[in-house]
Amino acid sequence: MKKATLFLLLIATLCGCRVHSSALPGVSGKAGEVIVVIGKDDWEGKLGTDVRATLARNCPWLPTKEALYSLVNIAPGAFADLFKIHRNIVFFDIDPQTRETGVFARKDIWASPQCVIQISAPDSATADSLFKGESQNIVNAIEQAERDRVVHNSILYENYELAPVVKEVYGGSPHFPTGYKLKKKAENFIWIADERQYTIQGIFVYSYPAAGDSLDLNPRTILAHRDAALKDNVPGMFDGSYMITGRYPSPQTEYLKYRGRALAQTRGWWEVENDFMGGPFTSHAFYSRDGKNIIVAEAFVYAPKFDKRQYLRQVESILYSWEWNEEK
């Protein structure tokens, strides 16, 4: 039996794309939804438990419990054409006669832009081991696909008036879809938001001078400049109220590289001093092209009446669409 335990190629290339394939139908299903093709016994057994523990675990940085993804179980015999065009599919191919075992990420098999993860194994125990071994890569693949769909739609339905405002000051900008409007432009602070009756999805862009050392993207440095910028530019409803960084749970910063751009990603909760508003935020801090400044692009959500998973996923995906002036 030939074994292939590699997670094929790069996640960003395989799952999610910025241009739809015209030869395939568009995907179906709700954002954040994943079809899991697996037999009933396995779904109700240890394998299904481990799948749910990975894909339906609590979504981090939300004030209430929400699953990372909404899972729909389909038995292999019921996996008809109706389900094959779904946006995200995790397919368990468990067969004693299988000749190649492994976890394989593929895109646009039956629809576009589609992410399909196939786990091939001769038995359930092997499938479970393969799934757990690649669980983070599987999550990353689905997340990248969800993110790329938002970016694609942001570009397809872009409000072309907004990016030039940001580019003029910072040399680059995300792509803002229709619905987002310029709320504030100060000397070193731009606030763009999609504000509706009960929800706000907002983006801040600001900067601070770079010292050229390890403290530039230190979490304390990032949060200190964040609080200073928000105190000056994001007032609350009452006198003496303004947006701040929530200290519990403590914000966390991770360092990553996305499409050649190194950045510090900070996640946490925002609050309003002297008020009772709050919600999740995600910020990206990175060097300007000339290295003289740290640019911060931040996404936040206010949706007190609704689940926040999709609102946050949508607006933080816009951060990943950042492009410098000369990029196309």
C-alpha positions as a printed NumPy array, in Angstrom:
array([[  0.   ,   0.   ,   0.   ],
       [  1.435,   3.318,  -1.049],
       [  1.225,   5.947,   1.656],
       [  1.025,   9.667,   1.067],
       [  0.931,  11.567,   4.333],
       [  1.717,  14.933,   2.812],
       [ -0.728,  17.786,   2.89 ],
       [ -0.485,  18.563,  -0.817],
       [  1.037,  21.866,  -1.937],
       [  0.378,  25.231,  -0.339],
       [ -2.906,  25.844,   1.431],
       [ -3.211,  29.353,   0.081],
       [ -2.9  ,  28.047,  -3.482],
       [ -5.166,  25.052,  -3.159],
       [ -8.093,  26.33 ,  -1.135],
       [ -9.558,  29.633,  -2.063],
       [ -8.752,  31.75 ,  -5.054],
       [ -9.284,  35.325,  -6.153],
       [-10.77 ,  34.478,  -9.537],
       [-13.661,  32.095, -10.048],
       [-13.417,  29.306, -12.619],
       [-15.939,  30.065, -15.358],
       [-16.248,  26.375, -16.283],
       [-17.765,  25.432, -12.93 ],
       [-20.947,  26.498, -11.13 ],
       [-20.732,  28.813,  -8.153],
       [-20.542,  27.26 ,  -4.724],
       [-23.545,  26.748,  -2.467],
       [-23.877,  26.811,   1.294],
       [-23.608,  29.469,   3.963],
       [-20.382,  31.196,   4.916],
       [-18.642,  29.293,   7.681],
       [-20.412,  26.024,   6.828],
       [-18.602,  22.724,   6.171],
       [-20.054,  19.484,   4.825],
       [-18.446,  16.413,   6.419],
       [-18.919,  13.311,   4.285],
       [-18.626,  10.334,   6.627],
       [-20.644,   7.271,   7.546],
       [-23.085,   7.369,  10.453],
       [-21.149,   4.943,  12.643],
       [-17.94 ,   6.919,  12.238],
       [-19.739,  10.239,  12.739],
       [-21.182,   8.995,  16.013],
       [-17.925,   7.322,  17.05 ],
       [-14.439,   8.483,  17.959],
       [-13.639,   9.792,  14.486],
       [-16.692,  12.045,  14.443],
       [-15.946,  13.236,  17.961],
       [-12.436,  14.257,  16.916],
       [-13.747,  15.984,  13.792],
       [-16.183,  18.034,  15.85 ],
       [-13.513,  18.804,  18.431],
       [-11.423,  20.35 ,  15.657],
       [-13.92 ,  21.961,  13.283],
       [-16.738,  22.797,  15.696],
       [-14.645,  23.913,  18.666],
       [-15.357,  27.318,  20.144],
       [-14.38 ,  30.147,  17.83 ],
       [-11.687,  32.139,  19.674],
       [-12.001,  35.79 ,  20.719],
       [-15.76 ,  35.951,  20.778],
       [-17.656,  36.98 ,  23.92 ],
       [-20.134,  34.096,  23.576],
       [-19.684,  30.481,  22.532],
       [-19.909,  29.98 ,  18.772],
       [-18.61 ,  27.033,  16.758],
       [-15.594,  27.658,  14.563],
       [-17.567,  26.185,  11.642],
       [-21.133,  24.952,  11.258],
       [-20.946,  21.262,  10.355],
       [-23.384,  19.283,   8.226],
       [-22.941,  15.507,   8.175],
       [-23.717,  13.705,   4.915],
       [-23.384,   9.932,   4.523],
       [-21.252,   8.842,   1.522],
       [-24.272,   7.212,  -0.127],
       [-26.233,  10.465,   0.106],
       [-23.432,  12.646,  -1.238],
       [-25.285,  13.628,  -4.413],
       [-24.73 ,  16.474,  -6.884],
       [-26.715,  18.823,  -4.658],
       [-24.017,  18.615,  -1.99 ],
       [-21.009,  18.392,  -4.289],
       [-21.172,  22.093,  -5.125],
       [-20.875,  23.118,  -1.474],
       [-18.198,  25.691,  -0.609],
       [-16.273,  23.551,   1.93 ],
       [-16.198,  19.748,   1.929],
       [-14.275,  17.368,   4.198],
       [-14.58 ,  13.936,   2.586],
       [-13.58 ,  10.731,   4.371],
       [-12.75 ,   7.971,   1.893],
       [-12.463,   4.927,   4.166],
       [-11.92 ,   1.752,   2.158],
       [ -9.816,  -1.358,   2.952],
       [ -8.841,  -1.449,  -0.725],
       [ -7.498,   2.106,  -0.859],
       [ -4.068,   2.265,  -2.468],
       [ -3.035,   5.697,  -1.284],
       [ -3.53 ,   7.002,   2.224],
       [ -3.196,  10.603,   3.285],
       [ -4.826,  14.003,   3.574],
       [ -5.266,  15.839,   0.3  ],
       [ -6.362,  19.439,  -0.214],
       [ -7.919,  20.252,  -3.567],
       [ -9.784,  23.198,  -4.994],
       [-12.625,  23.654,  -7.44 ],
       [-13.51 ,  20.008,  -8.077],
       [-17.268,  20.415,  -8.518],
       [-17.755,  24.164,  -8.054],
       [-15.809,  27.401,  -7.681],
       [-14.337,  28.717,  -5.444],
       [-14.424,  25.421,  -3.571],
       [-12.208,  23.836,  -0.915],
       [-12.228,  20.048,  -0.686],
       [-10.241,  18.122,   1.93 ],
       [-10.049,  14.373,   1.311],
       [ -8.865,  11.925,   3.957],
       [ -8.133,   8.525,   2.412],
       [ -7.506,   5.573,   4.702],
       [ -8.079,   1.814,   4.88 ],
       [ -9.903,   2.019,   8.228],
       [-11.413,   4.452,  10.702],
       [ -8.491,   4.385,  13.117],
       [ -6.048,   5.366,  10.379],
       [ -8.409,   8.07 ,   9.138],
       [ -8.637,   9.465,  12.664],
       [ -4.85 ,   9.487,  13.037],
       [ -4.401,  11.229,   9.689],
       [ -7.06 ,  13.802,  10.485],
       [ -5.61 ,  14.653,  13.893],
       [ -2.106,  14.83 ,  12.474],
       [ -3.158,  17.419,   9.894],
       [ -5.956,  19.076,  11.886],
       [ -4.395,  22.533,  11.998],
       [ -3.559,  22.438,   8.288],
       [ -7.142,  21.427,   7.558],
       [ -8.48 ,  24.344,   9.598],
       [ -6.001,  26.694,   7.892],
       [ -7.12 ,  25.5  ,   4.46 ],
       [-10.803,  26.098,   5.154],
       [-10.082,  29.443,   6.796],
       [ -8.008,  30.536,   3.805],
       [-10.805,  29.543,   1.448],
       [-13.377,  31.49 ,   3.47 ],
       [-11.044,  34.494,   3.604],
       [-10.316,  34.451,  -0.109],
       [-14.027,  34.435,  -0.925],
       [-14.488,  37.61 ,   1.111],
       [-11.493,  39.23 ,  -0.571],
       [-12.783,  38.223,  -4.009],
       [-16.186,  39.762,  -3.289],
       [-14.578,  42.874,  -1.799],
       [-12.754,  43.42 ,  -5.075],
       [-15.735,  42.444,  -7.228],
       [-18.103,  44.812,  -5.404],
       [-15.564,  47.411,  -4.339],
       [-16.353,  50.948,  -3.22 ],
       [-13.644,  52.56 ,  -5.343],
       [-13.749,  55.845,  -3.442],
       [-12.203,  54.468,  -0.245],
       [ -8.882,  52.797,  -1.096],
       [ -7.399,  55.997,  -2.622],
       [ -8.071,  57.825,   0.653],
       [ -6.011,  55.285,   2.581],
       [ -3.321,  54.93 ,  -0.09 ],
       [ -2.708,  58.656,  -0.159],
       [ -1.634,  58.592,   3.489],
       [ -0.152,  55.125,   3.98 ],
       [  0.983,  54.011,   0.528],
       [ -1.414,  51.081,   0.452],
       [ -4.914,  50.02 ,   1.384],
       [ -7.313,  47.123,   1.755],
       [-10.19 ,  46.693,  -0.7  ],
       [-13.466,  47.911,   0.814],
       [-16.725,  46.454,  -0.523],
       [-19.922,  48.375,  -1.131],
       [-21.556,  49.355,   2.139],
       [-18.393,  50.682,   3.743],
       [-18.127,  54.452,   4.068],
       [-15.541,  56.934,   5.259],
       [-16.455,  57.866,   8.814],
       [-13.383,  59.873,   9.85 ],
       [-10.121,  61.113,   8.368],
       [ -7.731,  62.795,  10.808],
       [ -4.047,  63.65 ,  10.466],
       [ -2.956,  60.075,  11.192],
       [ -6.171,  58.117,  11.592],
       [ -8.702,  56.825,   9.091],
       [-11.948,  55.179,  10.131],
       [-14.037,  53.311,   7.563],
       [-17.124,  51.335,   8.524],
       [-20.226,  49.502,   7.399],
       [-22.782,  50.692,   9.939],
       [-26.253,  49.197,  10.009],
       [-29.16 ,  49.396,  12.424],
       [-27.84 ,  46.793,  14.857],
       [-24.289,  46.062,  13.665],
       [-21.013,  47.82 ,  12.966],
       [-18.096,  46.361,  11.032],
       [-15.287,  48.874,  11.189],
       [-11.696,  49.301,  10.08 ],
       [ -9.129,  51.724,  11.507],
       [ -5.838,  52.584,   9.821],
       [ -3.138,  54.546,  11.663],
       [  0.63 ,  54.501,  12.129],
       [  3.429,  55.205,  14.567],
       [  7.161,  55.863,  14.063],
       [  9.396,  52.806,  13.762],
       [ 12.545,  52.68 ,  15.89 ],
       [ 14.014,  49.935,  13.746],
       [ 14.36 ,  47.378,  16.535],
       [ 12.494,  44.471,  18.091],
       [ 10.257,  46.805,  20.098],
       [  8.488,  48.072,  16.956],
       [  6.144,  45.078,  16.825],
       [  6.301,  44.163,  20.49 ],
       [  2.785,  43.47 ,  21.879],
       [  3.128,  46.184,  24.526],
       [  4.202,  48.707,  21.9  ],
       [  1.314,  47.775,  19.619],
       [ -1.277,  48.041,  22.399],
       [  0.137,  51.285,  23.791],
       [ -0.146,  52.968,  20.391],
       [ -3.553,  51.39 ,  19.861],
       [ -4.948,  52.827,  23.081],
       [ -3.461,  56.254,  22.368],
       [ -4.9  ,  56.357,  18.839],
       [ -8.35 ,  55.195,  19.934],
       [ -8.547,  57.585,  22.874],
       [ -7.883,  60.504,  20.529],
       [-10.102,  59.377,  17.666],
       [-12.887,  57.006,  18.743],
       [-15.18 ,  58.659,  21.292],
       [-18.041,  56.87 ,  22.989],
       [-21.603,  58.061,  23.399],
       [-20.958,  59.92 ,  26.641],
       [-18.502,  62.588,  27.761],
       [-15.232,  61.015,  28.846],
       [-15.935,  57.726,  27.077],
       [-13.711,  56.292,  24.346],
       [-12.628,  52.949,  22.907],
       [ -9.911,  51.032,  24.764],
       [ -8.333,  47.585,  24.69 ],
       [-10.008,  45.077,  26.976],
       [ -7.517,  43.479,  29.36 ],
       [ -9.465,  40.285,  30.014],
       [ -8.92 ,  38.028,  28.276],
       [ -5.445,  39.338,  27.596],
       [ -4.854,  40.21 ,  23.91 ],
       [ -2.516,  37.869,  22.061],
       [ -0.07 ,  38.646,  19.262],
       [  1.306,  36.205,  16.707],
       [  3.803,  36.844,  13.942],
       [  3.084,  35.6  ,  10.451],
       [  3.845,  36.187,   6.813],
       [  1.037,  36.562,   4.316],
       [  1.747,  36.842,   0.596],
       [  5.239,  38.144,   1.257],
       [  4.24 ,  40.688,   3.899],
       [  5.443,  40.099,   7.462],
       [  3.001,  41.297,  10.086],
       [  2.075,  41.068,  13.749],
       [ -1.53 ,  39.977,  14.203],
       [ -3.14 ,  40.914,  17.511],
       [ -6.522,  39.59 ,  18.601],
       [ -8.526,  40.683,  21.59 ],
       [-11.603,  42.511,  22.813],
       [-12.311,  46.202,  22.653],
       [-14.292,  48.048,  25.267],
       [-15.482,  51.602,  25.863],
       [-14.179,  53.451,  28.894],
       [-17.087,  54.667,  31.067],
       [-19.64 ,  52.7  ,  29.03 ],
       [-20.755,  49.108,  28.504],
       [-20.017,  48.508,  24.824],
       [-17.538,  45.956,  23.515],
       [-16.681,  43.286,  20.981],
       [-13.833,  41.47 ,  19.219],
       [-11.034,  43.055,  17.193],
       [ -8.135,  41.928,  15.023],
       [ -5.222,  44.167,  14.085],
       [ -2.37 ,  43.816,  11.599],
       [  0.791,  45.809,  12.328],
       [  3.558,  45.92 ,   9.723],
       [  6.35 ,  48.139,   8.385],
       [  5.655,  50.8  ,   5.784],
       [  7.431,  50.354,   2.47 ],
       [ 10.213,  52.749,   3.493],
       [ 10.544,  51.17 ,   6.944],
       [ 10.06 ,  54.483,   8.747],
       [  6.666,  53.71 ,  10.258],
       [  4.553,  50.881,  11.585],
       [  1.168,  50.814,   9.866],
       [ -1.737,  49.327,  11.776],
       [ -4.894,  48.145,  10.012],
       [ -7.522,  46.99 ,  12.466],
       [-10.935,  45.357,  12.139],
       [-13.615,  45.36 ,  14.815],
       [-17.209,  44.252,  15.238],
       [-20.117,  45.524,  17.289],
       [-23.156,  43.257,  17.059],
       [-24.819,  42.969,  20.472],
       [-27.958,  41.254,  19.154],
       [-26.266,  38.665,  16.915],
       [-23.663,  35.934,  16.748],
       [-20.374,  37.548,  15.787],
       [-18.369,  34.804,  14.097],
       [-19.231,  35.706,  10.535],
       [-19.184,  39.443,  11.113],
       [-15.638,  39.189,  12.458],
       [-14.494,  36.759,   9.755],
       [-15.82 ,  39.071,   7.062],
       [-14.243,  42.286,   8.284],
       [-10.891,  40.795,   9.306],
       [-10.63 ,  39.149,   5.889],
       [-10.615,  42.645,   4.404],
       [ -7.344,  43.287,   6.241],
       [ -5.752,  40.483,   4.241],
       [ -6.601,  42.281,   0.99 ],
       [ -4.045,  45.032,   1.713],
       [ -2.113,  46.04 ,  -1.396],
       [  0.644,  48.608,  -1.842],
       [  0.201,  51.336,  -4.448],
       [  2.181,  49.621,  -7.195],
       [  0.579,  46.213,  -6.702],
       [ -2.238,  45.029,  -8.939]])
